[in-house]
Amino acid sequence: MIIGLYPMAADILHTGHVIALEEARSQCDRLIVGLNVRPANKRLTQSVYERFMQLRAVKYVDEVIPYEDAADLAGMLASLAFDVYFLGEDYVGKSFDNAELIRALGKRIIYLKRRHGYSSTELKGRINE
């Protein structure tokens, strides 16, 4: 059984998130979403509870585990049984939290494609028009 881990903030869950979750789930037997409670680079619109409830309702998600910060994520990575770590393709060639740890643990990193224009920023723009 291949277990995948996909960290995300999932603020204002939208079509782009669902497409990414579907792609991730197609590449593993079980998908765990690491819910970033307080991402450092984002101003969140929804509460942790709202994001948690929406994610657990997505049929591609098998489990949601909230985490606080990079150190908390490192603890999750070290203790959780998983095989594949998912990120969006916008992270290709860039550094990201715990990249060295993931590689040291021998985990495979898969970059999910983004063949669409859906984003939280775009959606918020439409709402504010």
Steps between C-alpha positions, in 0.01 A plus 500: 500500500639839398423782746521859383535817705394837361551811716272794427317795653183437293361845570177551308496151355453532124513303176879526476537338842266217404686439172830480692353265760359278226838487324679420826253225591538344153867441586453334839266261680444724801526878510571693817469878491717695739290807577725800559325681784694828468697532176761772537451647154119516479220703648228245567130556443364184659548350845685174559167332573346613169803384300518170690131422442519582129813290445366195679189515279706471179476142375871486405613574857530211746628693802570860604771578755540865608847636568621835638829583330811356331623346827164332557502375140851358557367299794215373285739403220731313739221306671244442225513198273481640146669431168435801279503874573292718268560864411377728224726533197561864597748356756723335237853632547405697812576433863213406728455410866666172598622414147825355638314291759265358237796401283694362801200282585516361146154624407403567141389854411237537228421843358135534402427664167304820475316508170234749603455858615318430824653658809396651831629839386296484179189389689538775761533749215171386350328525839623854553396626155 
